[in-house]
Structures are given as C-alpha cells and as structure tokens.
C-alpha cells in the first residue's frame, strides 16, 4: 500500500505581518504571497492579529487596492518545509 503524504508547510513567526506590509507597500500579491496566504489560512494556530491581517489583505484585494500579479516575489514569504 502506497501512502502519499504531503510535506508539512509551517509559517515562520512574523510571516503574516511581513506579507501584510509587503502587499500594502507594493500594492501587489505575488505567487509566493499567494502560497503564503494559503499556508496561513490552513494554519490552525493563528493569532487574532494574524487573522485580521489576512482579512485586511483579502479586503484590499476585493476593493482593488491590491492587485494579484503573476510574478515570483524577490522577498521570501517565510515558509519552511518540515517534511
């Protein structure tokens, strides 16, 4: 029996606030940022501040204040592979 296990992706502390600052200053959410947001949403132990930052990014996207771009970010989002 073959079991496919996906590697665990965990956020480095402060990654959500870094993403929020980067998206706010650049007005862009990159490919790396999107993966970071996905990992953050799947993270079970987010603080209230981190959840509020994610909500603010999503609100800015919805309002058109931040654009989704197909660029790879020069700045890493702060993900590490634990698997």
C-alpha positions as CSV (number, residue, x, y, z in Angstrom):
1,X,0.0,0.0,0.0
2,X,1.4,3.4,-1.1
3,X,0.6,6.4,1.0
4,X,1.1,9.8,-0.5
5,X,2.0,12.2,2.2
6,X,2.4,15.9,1.5
7,X,5.2,17.7,3.2
8,X,4.0,19.9,6.1
9,X,4.4,23.6,5.5
10,X,4.5,25.9,8.5
11,X,4.7,29.6,8.8
12,X,7.8,31.2,10.2
13,X,6.7,33.6,13.1
14,X,6.0,37.1,11.7
15,X,5.4,35.9,8.2
16,X,1.8,37.1,8.0
17,X,2.8,40.6,9.2
18,X,5.7,40.6,6.7
19,X,3.2,39.7,3.9
20,X,0.8,42.3,5.0
21,X,3.5,45.0,5.0
22,X,4.8,43.9,1.6
23,X,1.3,43.8,0.0
24,X,0.4,47.2,1.5
25,X,3.6,48.9,0.3
26,X,3.8,47.3,-3.2
27,X,0.1,47.1,-3.9
28,X,0.7,43.5,-5.2
29,X,0.2,40.0,-4.1
30,X,2.7,37.7,-5.9
31,X,2.8,33.9,-6.5
32,X,4.9,33.4,-3.3
33,X,2.5,35.6,-1.4
34,X,-0.5,33.5,-2.6
35,X,1.2,30.3,-1.4
36,X,1.9,32.1,1.9
37,X,-1.7,33.1,2.3
38,X,-2.8,29.6,1.5
39,X,-0.5,28.2,4.2
40,X,-1.6,30.9,6.6
41,X,-5.3,30.1,6.1
42,X,-4.6,26.4,6.7
43,X,-2.6,27.2,9.9
44,X,-4.6,26.2,12.9
45,X,-2.8,28.4,15.4
46,X,-3.0,31.9,14.0
47,X,-3.3,34.8,16.4
48,X,-6.2,37.3,16.2
49,X,-3.7,39.9,14.8
50,X,-2.6,37.5,12.0
51,X,-6.2,36.7,11.1
52,X,-7.0,40.4,11.0
53,X,-4.0,41.0,8.7
54,X,-5.2,38.2,6.3
55,X,-8.7,39.7,6.4
56,X,-7.3,43.1,5.5
57,X,-5.3,41.7,2.6
58,X,-8.3,40.0,1.3
59,X,-10.5,43.1,1.7
60,X,-7.8,45.2,-0.2
61,X,-7.8,42.6,-3.0
62,X,-11.6,42.7,-3.1
63,X,-11.6,46.5,-3.3
64,X,-8.9,46.7,-5.9
65,X,-6.3,48.4,-3.7
66,X,-4.0,45.4,-4.1
67,X,-3.5,43.5,-7.4
68,X,-2.8,39.9,-7.9
69,X,0.3,39.5,-10.2
70,X,2.0,36.5,-11.8
71,X,5.4,37.5,-10.5
72,X,7.6,35.5,-8.2
73,X,8.4,37.6,-5.2
74,X,12.0,38.6,-4.7
75,X,11.4,38.5,-1.0
76,X,10.6,35.1,0.5
77,X,7.3,34.8,2.4
78,X,8.8,32.9,5.3
79,X,7.8,29.3,4.7
80,X,9.9,26.4,5.7
81,X,9.4,22.8,4.8
82,X,9.1,20.5,7.7
83,X,8.6,17.2,5.8
